[in-house]
Amino acid sequence: MELSQRRWARVGWWTLAFVVGLCVFAAPWSFGSVRVGNIDAPRYAASNLELNLLPPYWHSLPADDAARIDRVAASTAYVPGRVLGTDALGR
């Protein structure tokens, strides 16, 4: 029984180390800044209300949503990634 507990303890420590490592390596991207117009804004605060409530990238994109993205990208405004979609604030 002692060996089994040690094995699970090792798994727990490796899992914890993996999660901490992910947090450390993702921090520069998370706390980085993006260009919004003529200023740099923190990534978490950059929003574009024209691009709110977009679906995730794996979901089909309606033509009007694609037109919104193209219009905003042409104006050199911030276009957020769509990995998980965008929220009501366009982030």
C-alpha positions in Angstrom: 0.0 0.0 0.0 2.9 2.4 0.7 4.2 1.9 -2.8 0.8 2.8 -4.3 0.6 6.0 -2.2 4.1 7.0 -3.3 3.2 6.5 -6.9 0.1 8.7 -6.6 2.1 11.3 -4.8 4.6 11.4 -7.7 1.8 11.7 -10.2 0.4 14.6 -8.1 3.7 16.4 -8.0 4.3 16.0 -11.7 0.7 17.2 -12.4 1.3 20.2 -10.2 4.7 21.0 -11.8 3.1 20.7 -15.3 0.3 23.2 -14.4 2.7 25.6 -12.8 4.9 25.4 -15.9 2.0 26.1 -18.2 1.1 29.2 -16.1 4.7 30.5 -16.2 5.2 29.9 -19.9 1.8 31.4 -20.8 2.2 34.5 -18.6 4.1 36.6 -21.2 1.3 36.1 -23.7 -1.4 36.7 -21.2 0.1 39.9 -19.8 1.3 41.1 -23.1 -0.1 44.1 -25.0 -1.7 44.4 -28.4 -2.0 47.4 -30.8 -5.4 49.1 -30.6 -5.5 51.9 -33.0 -2.4 54.1 -32.2 -1.9 52.8 -28.6 -0.8 49.6 -26.9 -3.3 48.1 -24.6 -3.1 45.1 -22.3 -4.4 42.0 -24.0 -7.0 41.4 -21.3 -8.4 44.9 -21.7 -8.4 45.1 -25.5 -11.8 44.7 -26.8 -13.7 45.5 -30.0 -17.5 45.7 -29.7 -17.9 45.2 -33.4 -16.6 41.7 -33.0 -18.6 40.5 -30.0 -20.2 37.1 -29.8 -18.3 35.4 -32.6 -18.3 31.6 -32.7 -15.2 29.5 -32.0 -13.0 28.7 -35.0 -14.2 25.1 -35.4 -17.8 26.3 -35.8 -18.9 27.5 -39.3 -18.7 31.3 -39.6 -21.8 33.0 -41.1 -21.2 35.4 -44.0 -22.2 38.5 -42.0 -19.7 37.5 -39.2 -16.9 37.0 -41.8 -17.7 40.4 -43.3 -17.5 42.0 -39.9 -14.0 40.5 -39.3 -12.8 41.6 -42.8 -14.1 45.1 -42.2 -12.4 45.5 -38.9 -9.2 43.9 -40.1 -9.1 46.3 -43.0 -9.3 49.3 -40.6 -6.2 48.0 -38.7 -8.2 47.6 -35.5 -7.6 44.8 -33.0 -9.1 41.5 -34.1 -9.1 39.0 -31.2 -8.4 35.3 -31.7 -11.4 33.0 -32.1 -10.1 29.8 -30.5 -13.0 29.8 -28.0 -15.1 32.5 -29.6 -15.5 36.0 -28.3 -17.5 37.3 -25.4 -20.0 40.2 -25.2 -17.1 42.7 -24.9 -15.4 41.4 -28.1 -12.4 39.9 -26.3 
